[in-house]
């Protein structure tokens, strides 16, 4: 995100901005699987795992929010808490409100024109609209995904923001804190997978996914700042993270290809590798970090929140206007879909997200220090 020149700042960890682009694009790929020919088996499988982009995104978010704010909450005050929540609201709410109103406009348009559509509007009610408006729609045991579907994660993220200052205010000795952080960054991302694997229709799964990812990201930050020797092992960490990620992918592929359904492995286990990957990229200056630091990666990292929040609506409109072929889309359809998703996201970022965020910040009380360029959803 743009630098906040009015306040002291910390240097940006540029590769992590590029990772945001990867996470958002992975989610888009998940929702746009109809664009991928069935014959492209490996890419289809990878797209099928795209919901894990949410897990990755919130590990990253927990890391960066901690990078920005952890020291500010070493001593808790109501004013700091209020400022923190206002700045987080300025970051997430304008685009959320924009897409919520956009969903309402689409619903009214469909009803007024008596159009036939495959989209299920049964959950588009006054009650769910109000829950979306106040960002609490993911706070119930069995959330109903409605209106702009991706916003469930923003509701869960807002819940994590409410709890973050309390986590940062914990007083622990340095050695104990490092031990707990190392253990937590490995164990906590596994909790959603364990719950999903063992509990049928688990309650509060949306909150569990986001809060666990966010907490794991915060603990990863504590390892990053406490364990200074990590800088000297950046390349090793990148290789370790890549190896762990590929190993879990291979296991997931193997078990989901097995005949015995009892051995099917939940894709959520892949998220166990995410904290290590974030730690590696934050500590490394190797080729992987360079790729995530290129101008296109950084730009789409900045646009990633608008991309994440608008792509579902854009896809719904495109499918209604230009239906995909049942077997495989044409090249022209793929180009139109990809270009439209990118253009809508970019316009939303430049004309909604950034102007509204800056306007809300100007209305605020004096803020805690922010890290230059980092303000993730």
N, C-alpha and C positions, 0 to 999 in steps of 0.2 A: 504494500500500500504506500501512498505518498509519504514523504518525509514530513514530520511535524516540526518545522523549523522554530516554532515559538517555544519549544521545550527541549531540555537536554535529552539526548537520545543515545542508544547503544547501537553499535554497528550491526547492520543486517546480515543474517546468515542466508546468503543468496540462494544456495541450492534448495533450501526448504521452501522457498517461494515456488520454484519449479516443481517440487513434489506435489504442491497443491493442484497444479494443472493436471498432473498424472492422475491424482485421486478423483478429481471431478470428471475427467475424460473417461475413466474406468466406469464410473456410475452411468455416464451418458451411454457408453457402449452397452451396458447392461440393459438399459431401457430401449435401445435401438437395435436389438438383436435381429429384428426383421430385415435390416439392411445387409446382413451377412449371409451369403449363400450357404446352404446346408453342407455343401461339399468342403467348406473350409473348417474342418473338424476342430483343429487346435484353437483357432481364433474364436470359434463358437463356444468352445469350452471356457476360454479365458473371459469372454463376454458374459457367460453365465455366472461367473464369479464376481462380476462387477459391483454387486452390492457391497462387497468388502471395501470398496473405495470410501464408504462412509466410515468404516473402522479406521482406515489409514488416515483419513482426514482429521478425525478427532484425536488420535494419538498426536498428530502434528499440531493440532490446535492447542492441546494441553501443554505441549512443549513450549510453543511460542507465547502463549498467555503467561506461563510461568517465567519465561525469559523476560517478558515485559514487566510483570507485576509482582513476582514473588517477594522481592526485597521490600516493596512498598507495604506489604502486609505483614512484615516481621513484627510490627506493632499495629494492632487493629484499631481503626477509628471509624466512626459512623460516616464522617465526611469522605474518607477514602473509599469506603464501601459504596456510598452513593455515587461518587464520581466514576468509580469502576463500572458499576452497573449502567450508568447513563452512557458511557462511551461504548460499552458492549451493545447496548440497545441501538445506539447510533450506527453501529456497524451492521447489525443483522436486520433491524426492523423495517427500514425503508423498502428494501427489495422484497421482503416478506409481504408487506402491505401491498406493494405494487402487484405482485403475482396473485395475491388473494383477491384483489379487486378485478384483476384480469380474468381470474376464474369465474367470478360472478358475472362479468360482462359476457363471457363465452356461454355460460348457462342461460342467461336472459336471451341472448341471440339465438341459441338453439331452440329454446321454447317458443320465442316469438315467431321464428321462421318455420316452426313445425318440422325441423330437420330430423332425419333418422341418423343415429350415431351409435357406434359400438360402445362408447364410453358409458359407464354405469354412474348415473347421477343420483342414485337412491340415498346416498349419504350426504348429499348437498342440502343440508337443512339449516334452519336458523340456529339451532343449538350447536352444530359443528362449526358453523361460521363464527359464532361468538367465541367458541373455544380456540379456534385458529387466531382470531383477532387478538386475544389475550395471551397467545403463545402457551397454552396449557393443554393442548389437545393430545400430547403424548404422555401426560402425567397420570393416566388411568391404567388399570390392570390390563385391559385389552383395547388399545387405542384403535379408533376407526380412521383409516387414511382417507381423506376427502379433500375437496377443493384442490389446492396445489399440492400434489402428493409428496414431493421431497421435503415439504416444510415440517414433517414430523420430527426430523432430525434437528431442525432449528429450535423447536419447542424443547426437545431433550437437552440441547446445548444450553439454552437459557437456564434450565434447571441446574446444569453443571456450573454455570457462571455464578448462580446464587450461592453455591457451596464452596467455590474455589477459595475465597478469602479465608474461610474457616480452616481449610486444609493448609494454606500458606502460613497461618498464624500458629500452627503446631510448634511446640518447643521440644526439640530433640537434640541430643548430643550429636556432634558431627559424625563420629564413627557409627553410632547406632542409626543415624539418618541415612548414611551411605548404604549400610547393610539392608535396611528396610527398602530403600529405593531399588537396589539391585534385585532383591527378591520380588518386589512388587511389579517391576517393569516386565518380569517374565511371567508371573503368576496371574496378575490381574487381567491381561488381555485374553487369557485362557478361560476366564469365568463365563463369558457369554457362550462360548463354544460348549463348555461343560453343561450349562443350563439347557442350551438348545438340544444337546445330544441326549440328555437324560430325562428332561421334563416335558411331557406332551403339552403343547399350547402354553408355554410358560408365561405367567403374568409379568407385566412391566419389562418385557424383553427389550423394547425400544430404549427405555431409560437405562437399562443395564448395559446395553451395547455402547451407548454414547458416554455414559458416566465412567465405565471401565476404561474405554479408550482414552478419554480425557485425563483420568487419573494416572494411567500408565504413562501418558505423555508428560505429565507434571513430574512424575518420579524419574523419568528419563532425563529431564532437564537437571534434576538434582544430582544425578550421576555425572552428567556432563560438566557441571560446575565444581563438583567436589573431587572428582577423580582427574586431576590435571594431566596425569601421564597418558590419558586417553588420546591426547593430541598426537602423541608419537606413534600411535598404533592405528591411525585412521585408515590406512589401506587394508590392514588386517581385518578391521571391523567391517569395511565395505565388503570384502570377500566373505567374511563370516555371515553377514546379513544376507548376501546374495545366496550363499550356500543353504542357509536355513530356510529362506523363502522358497528356493527351488526344491528342497527336500520335502517341505510340507505340501507344495503343489504336486509333487510326484506321488506322495502318499494319498492325497485327495483324489488324484486321477485314478490311482490303483484301486482304492476302496470303493469309489463310486462306479467303477467298471466291474466290480465283483458281482457274482451271481447272488450271493447271500446278502439280503438287505440288512441283516443285523450288523454287518461289518461296514456299512456305509459311513464314511467319515464326514462330519459336518464341515463345510467350507470355512466356518468361523475359526477353526484352528489355525488357519493361515495367518490370522491377525497376531499370533504369538511372535512372529518375526518382525512386525512393524516397529516396535520400539528400538530394537537393535539397528534396523535400517535407518531410522531417524537419527539415532546417536552416531552412526557411522558417517552419514552425510554431513552432520553438523561438525564433525571432527576431521573430515578428509578434504584434500584438495586434488584428488585423483580424477580420472577420466569420467567416472560416474557423476561426481560433484560438478565437473565442468559442463557436462551435458545438461544437467538441471539448472545451470547458471546462464545458459545461452539466452539471448534476447527473446526469441519466441517462447521459450519455457517460462521465463520470468513474466512476460506480458500475460500469457494465459493463466499463470499463477495468480496474477492480480485480478484477472477477470473471472477466476474460477468460481467465486461465490455466485455471481450473476449467471454464469453458465449452469451451475448446479440448480439454481432456483428457477430458471426459465426453460430449461430444455424439455421438461415433461409437457408443459403447455404448448411449446412449439411443435413437438412431435404430435400431439393430439390434433392440432390444427392441420398439420401437413397430412396426417393419415386421413382426415376428413376430406381434404381438398384434392390430394394426390395419393389415393390408396396404393399401397405397395402390392406388387404382383404376388400371388399366393406362393409361388415356388421360389423365385429369385427376383430381386428388384433390378431394374435397368440401370445402366451406368448413369444416365441422366437423372434418374430418381435419387440415386446415392449422392450425386453432386448437389442437387437441389436441397436435399435434407441436411447434408453436412454444412453447406453454405448458410442455410437459413438459421440453423442452430447457432452457428458462430456469430452471424450478424446480429441476431436478436440479443445474444449474451453481451456482445461488445457494446451495442447501443444502450443496453440497460446499465452497464457499468459506467459509461461515460455521461449519461444523461439522467440517471436515477440514483444509482448507488453512491457515486462520489459526491455529486452536488448535495444530496440529502444528508450524507454523513457529515460533510463539512459544515452544513447549516446547523445540524443538531449539536455539533461540537461547539460552535460559537455561542450557543445558548447555555452552555454548561458552566458548572463551577470549575475552579482551577483543578487541573487533572494531575494524576500521577505521571511519572516519567514513562515515556513510551519508547520502544525500540524502533529505530528508523526503518521504515519500509515494511514493518511487520504488523498486521492487524487482521488476523485470519478469522474466518467464521468458525 
